[in-house]
Amino acid sequence: MSSDFIIALAAQAVYTVLKASAPMLVIGLVVGLIVSIFQATTQIQEQTLAFVPKVAAVMLSILLFGPWILNTLVDFTYNLLNNLYKYIG
């Protein structure tokens, strides 16, 4: 295995992880921003008010984007194993 192959594989792995986690991160960020604005306007500073909606939104996004995430990870794994098979075989 050459160093170029390893670097390309690591870059593809990082890209896949970012692509798979992006929906949950973006939805959690948006819900957190909305809850923060709500807390600032009502002056309610309850920690569970900030935590529970974000967790619920992330869980809902996992349910919605789960098949797409699984497909993305399976494609990456298939390409990884296919490349390793070509290299070894």
PyMOL Python script that loads the backbone (N, CA, C, O; Angstrom):
from pymol import cmd

cmd.read_pdbstr("""\
ATOM      1  N   MET A   1       0.842  -1.186   0.000  1.00  0.00           N
ATOM      2  CA  MET A   1       0.000   0.000   0.000  1.00  0.00           C
ATOM      3  C   MET A   1       0.884   1.244   0.000  1.00  0.00           C
ATOM      4  O   MET A   1       1.819   1.377   0.790  1.00  0.00           O
ATOM      5  N   SER A   2       0.557   2.128  -0.897  1.00  0.00           N
ATOM      6  CA  SER A   2       1.333   3.356  -0.969  1.00  0.00           C
ATOM      7  C   SER A   2       0.753   4.395  -0.017  1.00  0.00           C
ATOM      8  O   SER A   2      -0.384   4.287   0.442  1.00  0.00           O
ATOM      9  N   SER A   3       1.554   5.377   0.255  1.00  0.00           N
ATOM     10  CA  SER A   3       1.088   6.435   1.158  1.00  0.00           C
ATOM     11  C   SER A   3      -0.033   7.251   0.517  1.00  0.00           C
ATOM     12  O   SER A   3      -0.906   7.759   1.220  1.00  0.00           O
ATOM     13  N   ASP A   4      -0.016   7.380  -0.812  1.00  0.00           N
ATOM     14  CA  ASP A   4      -1.095   8.110  -1.498  1.00  0.00           C
ATOM     15  C   ASP A   4      -2.431   7.388  -1.334  1.00  0.00           C
ATOM     16  O   ASP A   4      -3.468   8.028  -1.159  1.00  0.00           O
ATOM     17  N   PHE A   5      -2.404   6.056  -1.390  1.00  0.00           N
ATOM     18  CA  PHE A   5      -3.619   5.275  -1.209  1.00  0.00           C
ATOM     19  C   PHE A   5      -4.174   5.452   0.202  1.00  0.00           C
ATOM     20  O   PHE A   5      -5.380   5.620   0.381  1.00  0.00           O
ATOM     21  N   ILE A   6      -3.300   5.416   1.195  1.00  0.00           N
ATOM     22  CA  ILE A   6      -3.727   5.566   2.591  1.00  0.00           C
ATOM     23  C   ILE A   6      -4.289   6.965   2.831  1.00  0.00           C
ATOM     24  O   ILE A   6      -5.302   7.117   3.513  1.00  0.00           O
ATOM     25  N   ILE A   7      -3.644   7.977   2.281  1.00  0.00           N
ATOM     26  CA  ILE A   7      -4.118   9.357   2.460  1.00  0.00           C
ATOM     27  C   ILE A   7      -5.473   9.552   1.785  1.00  0.00           C
ATOM     28  O   ILE A   7      -6.357  10.197   2.347  1.00  0.00           O
ATOM     29  N   ALA A   8      -5.641   9.002   0.590  1.00  0.00           N
ATOM     30  CA  ALA A   8      -6.925   9.111  -0.107  1.00  0.00           C
ATOM     31  C   ALA A   8      -8.012   8.360   0.654  1.00  0.00           C
ATOM     32  O   ALA A   8      -9.150   8.822   0.731  1.00  0.00           O
ATOM     33  N   LEU A   9      -7.669   7.216   1.210  1.00  0.00           N
ATOM     34  CA  LEU A   9      -8.629   6.449   1.993  1.00  0.00           C
ATOM     35  C   LEU A   9      -9.040   7.199   3.262  1.00  0.00           C
ATOM     36  O   LEU A   9     -10.218   7.221   3.617  1.00  0.00           O
ATOM     37  N   ALA A  10      -8.077   7.807   3.939  1.00  0.00           N
ATOM     38  CA  ALA A  10      -8.381   8.591   5.145  1.00  0.00           C
ATOM     39  C   ALA A  10      -9.242   9.805   4.793  1.00  0.00           C
ATOM     40  O   ALA A  10     -10.167  10.136   5.534  1.00  0.00           O
ATOM     41  N   ALA A  11      -8.955  10.462   3.686  1.00  0.00           N
ATOM     42  CA  ALA A  11      -9.758  11.616   3.263  1.00  0.00           C
ATOM     43  C   ALA A  11     -11.181  11.187   2.934  1.00  0.00           C
ATOM     44  O   ALA A  11     -12.133  11.888   3.275  1.00  0.00           O
ATOM     45  N   GLN A  12     -11.333  10.045   2.276  1.00  0.00           N
ATOM     46  CA  GLN A  12     -12.665   9.551   1.964  1.00  0.00           C
ATOM     47  C   GLN A  12     -13.423   9.167   3.237  1.00  0.00           C
ATOM     48  O   GLN A  12     -14.633   9.371   3.322  1.00  0.00           O
ATOM     49  N   ALA A  13     -12.726   8.618   4.213  1.00  0.00           N
ATOM     50  CA  ALA A  13     -13.358   8.251   5.476  1.00  0.00           C
ATOM     51  C   ALA A  13     -13.833   9.494   6.232  1.00  0.00           C
ATOM     52  O   ALA A  13     -14.943   9.510   6.764  1.00  0.00           O
ATOM     53  N   VAL A  14     -13.011  10.514   6.280  1.00  0.00           N
ATOM     54  CA  VAL A  14     -13.394  11.758   6.960  1.00  0.00           C
ATOM     55  C   VAL A  14     -14.585  12.399   6.252  1.00  0.00           C
ATOM     56  O   VAL A  14     -15.514  12.873   6.906  1.00  0.00           O
ATOM     57  N   TYR A  15     -14.562  12.414   4.926  1.00  0.00           N
ATOM     58  CA  TYR A  15     -15.670  12.986   4.165  1.00  0.00           C
ATOM     59  C   TYR A  15     -16.963  12.211   4.414  1.00  0.00           C
ATOM     60  O   TYR A  15     -18.032  12.807   4.552  1.00  0.00           O
ATOM     61  N   THR A  16     -16.865  10.897   4.470  1.00  0.00           N
ATOM     62  CA  THR A  16     -18.047  10.067   4.711  1.00  0.00           C
ATOM     63  C   THR A  16     -18.617  10.316   6.097  1.00  0.00           C
ATOM     64  O   THR A  16     -19.835  10.394   6.260  1.00  0.00           O
ATOM     65  N   VAL A  17     -17.757  10.441   7.092  1.00  0.00           N
ATOM     66  CA  VAL A  17     -18.226  10.708   8.454  1.00  0.00           C
ATOM     67  C   VAL A  17     -18.904  12.074   8.529  1.00  0.00           C
ATOM     68  O   VAL A  17     -19.951  12.209   9.162  1.00  0.00           O
ATOM     69  N   LEU A  18     -18.327  13.071   7.899  1.00  0.00           N
ATOM     70  CA  LEU A  18     -18.939  14.403   7.902  1.00  0.00           C
ATOM     71  C   LEU A  18     -20.275  14.400   7.166  1.00  0.00           C
ATOM     72  O   LEU A  18     -21.236  15.029   7.609  1.00  0.00           O
ATOM     73  N   LYS A  19     -20.331  13.693   6.045  1.00  0.00           N
ATOM     74  CA  LYS A  19     -21.566  13.634   5.271  1.00  0.00           C
ATOM     75  C   LYS A  19     -22.655  12.885   6.027  1.00  0.00           C
ATOM     76  O   LYS A  19     -23.825  13.261   5.960  1.00  0.00           O
ATOM     77  N   ALA A  20     -22.281  11.830   6.745  1.00  0.00           N
ATOM     78  CA  ALA A  20     -23.273  11.040   7.478  1.00  0.00           C
ATOM     79  C   ALA A  20     -23.770  11.758   8.730  1.00  0.00           C
ATOM     80  O   ALA A  20     -24.921  11.583   9.129  1.00  0.00           O
ATOM     81  N   SER A  21     -22.914  12.559   9.348  1.00  0.00           N
ATOM     82  CA  SER A  21     -23.315  13.223  10.591  1.00  0.00           C
ATOM     83  C   SER A  21     -23.910  14.616  10.371  1.00  0.00           C
ATOM     84  O   SER A  21     -24.460  15.203  11.303  1.00  0.00           O
ATOM     85  N   ALA A  22     -23.810  15.139   9.183  1.00  0.00           N
ATOM     86  CA  ALA A  22     -24.269  16.504   8.918  1.00  0.00           C
ATOM     87  C   ALA A  22     -25.753  16.730   9.209  1.00  0.00           C
ATOM     88  O   ALA A  22     -26.086  17.753   9.807  1.00  0.00           O
ATOM     89  N   PRO A  23     -26.665  15.830   8.818  1.00  0.00           N
ATOM     90  CA  PRO A  23     -28.084  16.124   9.102  1.00  0.00           C
ATOM     91  C   PRO A  23     -28.374  16.286  10.596  1.00  0.00           C
ATOM     92  O   PRO A  23     -29.095  17.201  10.991  1.00  0.00           O
ATOM     93  N   MET A  24     -27.816  15.403  11.424  1.00  0.00           N
ATOM     94  CA  MET A  24     -28.061  15.514  12.864  1.00  0.00           C
ATOM     95  C   MET A  24     -27.444  16.779  13.445  1.00  0.00           C
ATOM     96  O   MET A  24     -28.050  17.437  14.290  1.00  0.00           O
ATOM     97  N   LEU A  25     -26.249  17.117  12.997  1.00  0.00           N
ATOM     98  CA  LEU A  25     -25.581  18.309  13.518  1.00  0.00           C
ATOM     99  C   LEU A  25     -26.324  19.591  13.133  1.00  0.00           C
ATOM    100  O   LEU A  25     -26.491  20.490  13.958  1.00  0.00           O
ATOM    101  N   VAL A  26     -26.761  19.665  11.893  1.00  0.00           N
ATOM    102  CA  VAL A  26     -27.455  20.875  11.426  1.00  0.00           C
ATOM    103  C   VAL A  26     -28.797  21.027  12.141  1.00  0.00           C
ATOM    104  O   VAL A  26     -29.148  22.121  12.583  1.00  0.00           O
ATOM    105  N   ILE A  27     -29.540  19.936  12.253  1.00  0.00           N
ATOM    106  CA  ILE A  27     -30.841  20.009  12.924  1.00  0.00           C
ATOM    107  C   ILE A  27     -30.660  20.338  14.404  1.00  0.00           C
ATOM    108  O   ILE A  27     -31.420  21.136  14.953  1.00  0.00           O
ATOM    109  N   GLY A  28     -29.671  19.739  15.054  1.00  0.00           N
ATOM    110  CA  GLY A  28     -29.398  20.065  16.454  1.00  0.00           C
ATOM    111  C   GLY A  28     -28.995  21.517  16.631  1.00  0.00           C
ATOM    112  O   GLY A  28     -29.380  22.155  17.610  1.00  0.00           O
ATOM    113  N   LEU A  29     -28.218  22.045  15.686  1.00  0.00           N
ATOM    114  CA  LEU A  29     -27.811  23.444  15.743  1.00  0.00           C
ATOM    115  C   LEU A  29     -29.000  24.376  15.574  1.00  0.00           C
ATOM    116  O   LEU A  29     -29.125  25.357  16.307  1.00  0.00           O
ATOM    117  N   VAL A  30     -29.869  24.086  14.623  1.00  0.00           N
ATOM    118  CA  VAL A  30     -31.035  24.942  14.376  1.00  0.00           C
ATOM    119  C   VAL A  30     -31.986  24.923  15.571  1.00  0.00           C
ATOM    120  O   VAL A  30     -32.473  25.970  15.997  1.00  0.00           O
ATOM    121  N   VAL A  31     -32.252  23.726  16.112  1.00  0.00           N
ATOM    122  CA  VAL A  31     -33.143  23.630  17.272  1.00  0.00           C
ATOM    123  C   VAL A  31     -32.516  24.330  18.478  1.00  0.00           C
ATOM    124  O   VAL A  31     -33.219  25.005  19.231  1.00  0.00           O
ATOM    125  N   GLY A  32     -31.220  24.179  18.669  1.00  0.00           N
ATOM    126  CA  GLY A  32     -30.548  24.864  19.770  1.00  0.00           C
ATOM    127  C   GLY A  32     -30.625  26.379  19.642  1.00  0.00           C
ATOM    128  O   GLY A  32     -30.801  27.088  20.633  1.00  0.00           O
ATOM    129  N   LEU A  33     -30.491  26.866  18.417  1.00  0.00           N
ATOM    130  CA  LEU A  33     -30.597  28.314  18.191  1.00  0.00           C
ATOM    131  C   LEU A  33     -32.011  28.816  18.479  1.00  0.00           C
ATOM    132  O   LEU A  33     -32.188  29.868  19.093  1.00  0.00           O
ATOM    133  N   ILE A  34     -33.013  28.062  18.035  1.00  0.00           N
ATOM    134  CA  ILE A  34     -34.401  28.457  18.295  1.00  0.00           C
ATOM    135  C   ILE A  34     -34.696  28.453  19.799  1.00  0.00           C
ATOM    136  O   ILE A  34     -35.332  29.375  20.311  1.00  0.00           O
ATOM    137  N   VAL A  35     -34.236  27.420  20.499  1.00  0.00           N
ATOM    138  CA  VAL A  35     -34.463  27.344  21.944  1.00  0.00           C
ATOM    139  C   VAL A  35     -33.718  28.474  22.655  1.00  0.00           C
ATOM    140  O   VAL A  35     -34.245  29.052  23.605  1.00  0.00           O
ATOM    141  N   SER A  36     -32.516  28.794  22.216  1.00  0.00           N
ATOM    142  CA  SER A  36     -31.760  29.893  22.832  1.00  0.00           C
ATOM    143  C   SER A  36     -32.453  31.226  22.634  1.00  0.00           C
ATOM    144  O   SER A  36     -32.492  32.050  23.548  1.00  0.00           O
ATOM    145  N   ILE A  37     -32.998  31.446  21.451  1.00  0.00           N
ATOM    146  CA  ILE A  37     -33.741  32.693  21.216  1.00  0.00           C
ATOM    147  C   ILE A  37     -34.983  32.741  22.101  1.00  0.00           C
ATOM    148  O   ILE A  37     -35.312  33.786  22.662  1.00  0.00           O
ATOM    149  N   PHE A  38     -35.675  31.600  22.226  1.00  0.00           N
ATOM    150  CA  PHE A  38     -36.840  31.536  23.093  1.00  0.00           C
ATOM    151  C   PHE A  38     -36.460  31.808  24.545  1.00  0.00           C
ATOM    152  O   PHE A  38     -37.169  32.531  25.244  1.00  0.00           O
ATOM    153  N   GLN A  39     -35.352  31.240  25.002  1.00  0.00           N
ATOM    154  CA  GLN A  39     -34.912  31.479  26.382  1.00  0.00           C
ATOM    155  C   GLN A  39     -34.515  32.928  26.598  1.00  0.00           C
ATOM    156  O   GLN A  39     -34.786  33.497  27.656  1.00  0.00           O
ATOM    157  N   ALA A  40     -33.877  33.526  25.606  1.00  0.00           N
ATOM    158  CA  ALA A  40     -33.464  34.915  25.759  1.00  0.00           C
ATOM    159  C   ALA A  40     -34.657  35.865  25.795  1.00  0.00           C
ATOM    160  O   ALA A  40     -34.645  36.856  26.525  1.00  0.00           O
ATOM    161  N   THR A  41     -35.674  35.562  25.015  1.00  0.00           N
ATOM    162  CA  THR A  41     -36.826  36.461  24.988  1.00  0.00           C
ATOM    163  C   THR A  41     -37.717  36.295  26.217  1.00  0.00           C
ATOM    164  O   THR A  41     -38.326  37.263  26.673  1.00  0.00           O
ATOM    165  N   THR A  42     -37.798  35.086  26.754  1.00  0.00           N
ATOM    166  CA  THR A  42     -38.658  34.867  27.919  1.00  0.00           C
ATOM    167  C   THR A  42     -37.888  34.911  29.234  1.00  0.00           C
ATOM    168  O   THR A  42     -38.495  34.880  30.304  1.00  0.00           O
ATOM    169  N   GLN A  43     -36.590  34.980  29.171  1.00  0.00           N
ATOM    170  CA  GLN A  43     -35.704  34.989  30.335  1.00  0.00           C
ATOM    171  C   GLN A  43     -35.886  33.747  31.207  1.00  0.00           C
ATOM    172  O   GLN A  43     -35.733  33.811  32.427  1.00  0.00           O
ATOM    173  N   ILE A  44     -36.211  32.627  30.581  1.00  0.00           N
ATOM    174  CA  ILE A  44     -36.266  31.336  31.277  1.00  0.00           C
ATOM    175  C   ILE A  44     -34.913  30.665  31.066  1.00  0.00           C
ATOM    176  O   ILE A  44     -34.539  30.372  29.930  1.00  0.00           O
ATOM    177  N   GLN A  45     -34.193  30.424  32.126  1.00  0.00           N
ATOM    178  CA  GLN A  45     -32.866  29.826  32.022  1.00  0.00           C
ATOM    179  C   GLN A  45     -32.864  28.428  32.635  1.00  0.00           C
ATOM    180  O   GLN A  45     -32.141  28.166  33.597  1.00  0.00           O
ATOM    181  N   GLU A  46     -33.646  27.564  32.096  1.00  0.00           N
ATOM    182  CA  GLU A  46     -33.733  26.184  32.570  1.00  0.00           C
ATOM    183  C   GLU A  46     -32.872  25.308  31.667  1.00  0.00           C
ATOM    184  O   GLU A  46     -33.009  25.361  30.445  1.00  0.00           O
ATOM    185  N   GLN A  47     -31.983  24.502  32.254  1.00  0.00           N
ATOM    186  CA  GLN A  47     -31.061  23.687  31.465  1.00  0.00           C
ATOM    187  C   GLN A  47     -31.780  22.594  30.676  1.00  0.00           C
ATOM    188  O   GLN A  47     -31.406  22.297  29.542  1.00  0.00           O
ATOM    189  N   THR A  48     -32.808  21.999  31.275  1.00  0.00           N
ATOM    190  CA  THR A  48     -33.506  20.932  30.560  1.00  0.00           C
ATOM    191  C   THR A  48     -34.281  21.473  29.368  1.00  0.00           C
ATOM    192  O   THR A  48     -34.515  20.741  28.406  1.00  0.00           O
ATOM    193  N   LEU A  49     -34.681  22.730  29.410  1.00  0.00           N
ATOM    194  CA  LEU A  49     -35.375  23.330  28.281  1.00  0.00           C
ATOM    195  C   LEU A  49     -34.450  23.416  27.069  1.00  0.00           C
ATOM    196  O   LEU A  49     -34.913  23.336  25.931  1.00  0.00           O
ATOM    197  N   ALA A  50     -33.169  23.577  27.300  1.00  0.00           N
ATOM    198  CA  ALA A  50     -32.216  23.637  26.198  1.00  0.00           C
ATOM    199  C   ALA A  50     -31.809  22.242  25.731  1.00  0.00           C
ATOM    200  O   ALA A  50     -31.480  22.061  24.559  1.00  0.00           O
ATOM    201  N   PHE A  51     -31.824  21.268  26.612  1.00  0.00           N
ATOM    202  CA  PHE A  51     -31.292  19.939  26.298  1.00  0.00           C
ATOM    203  C   PHE A  51     -32.323  19.024  25.650  1.00  0.00           C
ATOM    204  O   PHE A  51     -32.020  18.377  24.647  1.00  0.00           O
ATOM    205  N   VAL A  52     -33.509  18.955  26.188  1.00  0.00           N
ATOM    206  CA  VAL A  52     -34.514  17.984  25.751  1.00  0.00           C
ATOM    207  C   VAL A  52     -34.957  18.213  24.299  1.00  0.00           C
ATOM    208  O   VAL A  52     -35.033  17.236  23.554  1.00  0.00           O
ATOM    209  N   PRO A  53     -35.248  19.424  23.859  1.00  0.00           N
ATOM    210  CA  PRO A  53     -35.647  19.590  22.447  1.00  0.00           C
ATOM    211  C   PRO A  53     -34.539  19.204  21.460  1.00  0.00           C
ATOM    212  O   PRO A  53     -34.817  18.660  20.392  1.00  0.00           O
ATOM    213  N   LYS A  54     -33.284  19.489  21.823  1.00  0.00           N
ATOM    214  CA  LYS A  54     -32.185  19.110  20.931  1.00  0.00           C
ATOM    215  C   LYS A  54     -32.076  17.601  20.809  1.00  0.00           C
ATOM    216  O   LYS A  54     -31.886  17.075  19.712  1.00  0.00           O
ATOM    217  N   VAL A  55     -32.195  16.899  21.933  1.00  0.00           N
ATOM    218  CA  VAL A  55     -32.122  15.438  21.895  1.00  0.00           C
ATOM    219  C   VAL A  55     -33.278  14.872  21.083  1.00  0.00           C
ATOM    220  O   VAL A  55     -33.084  13.957  20.283  1.00  0.00           O
ATOM    221  N   ALA A  56     -34.474  15.406  21.282  1.00  0.00           N
ATOM    222  CA  ALA A  56     -35.639  14.934  20.530  1.00  0.00           C
ATOM    223  C   ALA A  56     -35.474  15.202  19.035  1.00  0.00           C
ATOM    224  O   ALA A  56     -35.828  14.356  18.214  1.00  0.00           O
ATOM    225  N   ALA A  57     -34.946  16.358  18.678  1.00  0.00           N
ATOM    226  CA  ALA A  57     -34.754  16.689  17.265  1.00  0.00           C
ATOM    227  C   ALA A  57     -33.696  15.798  16.620  1.00  0.00           C
ATOM    228  O   ALA A  57     -33.853  15.370  15.476  1.00  0.00           O
ATOM    229  N   VAL A  58     -32.630  15.522  17.347  1.00  0.00           N
ATOM    230  CA  VAL A  58     -31.586  14.645  16.806  1.00  0.00           C
ATOM    231  C   VAL A  58     -32.120  13.222  16.639  1.00  0.00           C
ATOM    232  O   VAL A  58     -31.828  12.566  15.639  1.00  0.00           O
ATOM    233  N   MET A  59     -32.892  12.745  17.599  1.00  0.00           N
ATOM    234  CA  MET A  59     -33.485  11.408  17.472  1.00  0.00           C
ATOM    235  C   MET A  59     -34.443  11.348  16.275  1.00  0.00           C
ATOM    236  O   MET A  59     -34.462  10.361  15.538  1.00  0.00           O
ATOM    237  N   LEU A  60     -35.226  12.394  16.090  1.00  0.00           N
ATOM    238  CA  LEU A  60     -36.130  12.440  14.945  1.00  0.00           C
ATOM    239  C   LEU A  60     -35.354  12.488  13.622  1.00  0.00           C
ATOM    240  O   LEU A  60     -35.748  11.859  12.640  1.00  0.00           O
ATOM    241  N   SER A  61     -34.263  13.231  13.611  1.00  0.00           N
ATOM    242  CA  SER A  61     -33.454  13.290  12.385  1.00  0.00           C
ATOM    243  C   SER A  61     -32.781  11.949  12.095  1.00  0.00           C
ATOM    244  O   SER A  61     -32.589  11.596  10.932  1.00  0.00           O
ATOM    245  N   ILE A  62     -32.422  11.200  13.135  1.00  0.00           N
ATOM    246  CA  ILE A  62     -31.864   9.870  12.914  1.00  0.00           C
ATOM    247  C   ILE A  62     -32.925   8.965  12.286  1.00  0.00           C
ATOM    248  O   ILE A  62     -32.623   8.178  11.390  1.00  0.00           O
ATOM    249  N   LEU A  63     -34.159   9.079  12.758  1.00  0.00           N
ATOM    250  CA  LEU A  63     -35.237   8.283  12.156  1.00  0.00           C
ATOM    251  C   LEU A  63     -35.491   8.679  10.702  1.00  0.00           C
ATOM    252  O   LEU A  63     -35.717   7.817   9.852  1.00  0.00           O
ATOM    253  N   LEU A  64     -35.454   9.970  10.419  1.00  0.00           N
ATOM    254  CA  LEU A  64     -35.727  10.437   9.059  1.00  0.00           C
ATOM    255  C   LEU A  64     -34.573  10.136   8.098  1.00  0.00           C
ATOM    256  O   LEU A  64     -34.797   9.673   6.980  1.00  0.00           O
ATOM    257  N   PHE A  65     -33.345  10.398   8.535  1.00  0.00           N
ATOM    258  CA  PHE A  65     -32.192  10.245   7.661  1.00  0.00           C
ATOM    259  C   PHE A  65     -31.471   8.910   7.835  1.00  0.00           C
ATOM    260  O   PHE A  65     -30.444   8.680   7.197  1.00  0.00           O
ATOM    261  N   GLY A  66     -31.991   8.032   8.685  1.00  0.00           N
ATOM    262  CA  GLY A  66     -31.345   6.750   8.951  1.00  0.00           C
ATOM    263  C   GLY A  66     -31.074   5.915   7.716  1.00  0.00           C
ATOM    264  O   GLY A  66     -29.952   5.437   7.543  1.00  0.00           O
ATOM    265  N   PRO A  67     -32.071   5.718   6.837  1.00  0.00           N
ATOM    266  CA  PRO A  67     -31.799   4.926   5.633  1.00  0.00           C
ATOM    267  C   PRO A  67     -30.723   5.533   4.737  1.00  0.00           C
ATOM    268  O   PRO A  67     -29.891   4.813   4.186  1.00  0.00           O
ATOM    269  N   TRP A  68     -30.740   6.857   4.591  1.00  0.00           N
ATOM    270  CA  TRP A  68     -29.718   7.510   3.778  1.00  0.00           C
ATOM    271  C   TRP A  68     -28.338   7.366   4.401  1.00  0.00           C
ATOM    272  O   TRP A  68     -27.363   7.120   3.691  1.00  0.00           O
ATOM    273  N   ILE A  69     -28.242   7.516   5.723  1.00  0.00           N
ATOM    274  CA  ILE A  69     -26.964   7.362   6.425  1.00  0.00           C
ATOM    275  C   ILE A  69     -26.453   5.934   6.273  1.00  0.00           C
ATOM    276  O   ILE A  69     -25.273   5.714   5.999  1.00  0.00           O
ATOM    277  N   LEU A  70     -27.348   4.968   6.452  1.00  0.00           N
ATOM    278  CA  LEU A  70     -26.957   3.572   6.304  1.00  0.00           C
ATOM    279  C   LEU A  70     -26.477   3.286   4.892  1.00  0.00           C
ATOM    280  O   LEU A  70     -25.486   2.580   4.706  1.00  0.00           O
ATOM    281  N   ASN A  71     -27.164   3.820   3.901  1.00  0.00           N
ATOM    282  CA  ASN A  71     -26.752   3.635   2.511  1.00  0.00           C
ATOM    283  C   ASN A  71     -25.382   4.253   2.256  1.00  0.00           C
ATOM    284  O   ASN A  71     -24.553   3.666   1.561  1.00  0.00           O
ATOM    285  N   THR A  72     -25.146   5.423   2.810  1.00  0.00           N
ATOM    286  CA  THR A  72     -23.848   6.082   2.662  1.00  0.00           C
ATOM    287  C   THR A  72     -22.729   5.259   3.278  1.00  0.00           C
ATOM    288  O   THR A  72     -21.665   5.105   2.678  1.00  0.00           O
ATOM    289  N   LEU A  73     -22.963   4.731   4.473  1.00  0.00           N
ATOM    290  CA  LEU A  73     -21.940   3.933   5.140  1.00  0.00           C
ATOM    291  C   LEU A  73     -21.720   2.590   4.456  1.00  0.00           C
ATOM    292  O   LEU A  73     -20.591   2.104   4.394  1.00  0.00           O
ATOM    293  N   VAL A  74     -22.782   1.989   3.945  1.00  0.00           N
ATOM    294  CA  VAL A  74     -22.630   0.724   3.220  1.00  0.00           C
ATOM    295  C   VAL A  74     -21.869   0.941   1.923  1.00  0.00           C
ATOM    296  O   VAL A  74     -21.026   0.120   1.562  1.00  0.00           O
ATOM    297  N   ASP A  75     -22.147   2.028   1.216  1.00  0.00           N
ATOM    298  CA  ASP A  75     -21.394   2.331  -0.011  1.00  0.00           C
ATOM    299  C   ASP A  75     -19.914   2.535   0.290  1.00  0.00           C
ATOM    300  O   ASP A  75     -19.054   2.033  -0.435  1.00  0.00           O
ATOM    301  N   PHE A  76     -19.618   3.268   1.355  1.00  0.00           N
ATOM    302  CA  PHE A  76     -18.220   3.480   1.724  1.00  0.00           C
ATOM    303  C   PHE A  76     -17.545   2.155   2.068  1.00  0.00           C
ATOM    304  O   PHE A  76     -16.419   1.905   1.637  1.00  0.00           O
ATOM    305  N   THR A  77     -18.217   1.310   2.835  1.00  0.00           N
ATOM    306  CA  THR A  77     -17.643   0.028   3.222  1.00  0.00           C
ATOM    307  C   THR A  77     -17.442  -0.863   2.004  1.00  0.00           C
ATOM    308  O   THR A  77     -16.413  -1.530   1.891  1.00  0.00           O
ATOM    309  N   TYR A  78     -18.401  -0.883   1.098  1.00  0.00           N
ATOM    310  CA  TYR A  78     -18.266  -1.676  -0.122  1.00  0.00           C
ATOM    311  C   TYR A  78     -17.063  -1.209  -0.939  1.00  0.00           C
ATOM    312  O   TYR A  78     -16.267  -2.028  -1.397  1.00  0.00           O
ATOM    313  N   ASN A  79     -16.929   0.105  -1.121  1.00  0.00           N
ATOM    314  CA  ASN A  79     -15.788   0.635  -1.879  1.00  0.00           C
ATOM    315  C   ASN A  79     -14.469   0.339  -1.176  1.00  0.00           C
ATOM    316  O   ASN A  79     -13.470   0.032  -1.826  1.00  0.00           O
ATOM    317  N   LEU A  80     -14.466   0.432   0.140  1.00  0.00           N
ATOM    318  CA  LEU A  80     -13.256   0.140   0.902  1.00  0.00           C
ATOM    319  C   LEU A  80     -12.830  -1.307   0.721  1.00  0.00           C
ATOM    320  O   LEU A  80     -11.672  -1.585   0.408  1.00  0.00           O
ATOM    321  N   LEU A  81     -13.763  -2.227   0.918  1.00  0.00           N
ATOM    322  CA  LEU A  81     -13.436  -3.643   0.774  1.00  0.00           C
ATOM    323  C   LEU A  81     -13.104  -4.002  -0.673  1.00  0.00           C
ATOM    324  O   LEU A  81     -12.243  -4.847  -0.917  1.00  0.00           O
ATOM    325  N   ASN A  82     -13.772  -3.375  -1.626  1.00  0.00           N
ATOM    326  CA  ASN A  82     -13.473  -3.620  -3.037  1.00  0.00           C
ATOM    327  C   ASN A  82     -12.066  -3.154  -3.374  1.00  0.00           C
ATOM    328  O   ASN A  82     -11.335  -3.856  -4.073  1.00  0.00           O
ATOM    329  N   ASN A  83     -11.672  -1.975  -2.884  1.00  0.00           N
ATOM    330  CA  ASN A  83     -10.318  -1.469  -3.130  1.00  0.00           C
ATOM    331  C   ASN A  83      -9.269  -2.351  -2.470  1.00  0.00           C
ATOM    332  O   ASN A  83      -8.215  -2.603  -3.055  1.00  0.00           O
ATOM    333  N   LEU A  84      -9.544  -2.820  -1.265  1.00  0.00           N
ATOM    334  CA  LEU A  84      -8.580  -3.695  -0.596  1.00  0.00           C
ATOM    335  C   LEU A  84      -8.466  -5.030  -1.315  1.00  0.00           C
ATOM    336  O   LEU A  84      -7.375  -5.590  -1.417  1.00  0.00           O
ATOM    337  N   TYR A  85      -9.589  -5.544  -1.814  1.00  0.00           N
ATOM    338  CA  TYR A  85      -9.552  -6.803  -2.563  1.00  0.00           C
ATOM    339  C   TYR A  85      -8.734  -6.642  -3.843  1.00  0.00           C
ATOM    340  O   TYR A  85      -7.953  -7.525  -4.197  1.00  0.00           O
ATOM    341  N   LYS A  86      -8.913  -5.502  -4.544  1.00  0.00           N
ATOM    342  CA  LYS A  86      -8.136  -5.254  -5.766  1.00  0.00           C
ATOM    343  C   LYS A  86      -6.652  -5.141  -5.436  1.00  0.00           C
ATOM    344  O   LYS A  86      -5.799  -5.591  -6.201  1.00  0.00           O
ATOM    345  N   TYR A  87      -6.353  -4.531  -4.281  1.00  0.00           N
ATOM    346  CA  TYR A  87      -4.943  -4.358  -3.918  1.00  0.00           C
ATOM    347  C   TYR A  87      -4.302  -5.694  -3.547  1.00  0.00           C
ATOM    348  O   TYR A  87      -3.168  -5.973  -3.936  1.00  0.00           O
ATOM    349  N   ILE A  88      -5.029  -6.513  -2.797  1.00  0.00           N
ATOM    350  CA  ILE A  88      -4.478  -7.794  -2.356  1.00  0.00           C
ATOM    351  C   ILE A  88      -4.496  -8.813  -3.493  1.00  0.00           C
ATOM    352  O   ILE A  88      -3.530  -9.550  -3.694  1.00  0.00           O
ATOM    353  N   GLY A  89      -5.604  -8.847  -4.232  1.00  0.00           N
ATOM    354  CA  GLY A  89      -5.761  -9.858  -5.288  1.00  0.00           C
ATOM    355  C   GLY A  89      -5.054  -9.485  -6.502  1.00  0.00           C
ATOM    356  O   GLY A  89      -5.083 -10.225  -7.485  1.00  0.00           O
TER     357      GLY A  89
END
""", "prot")
cmd.dss("prot")
cmd.show_as("cartoon", "prot")
cmd.util.cbc("prot")
cmd.orient("prot")
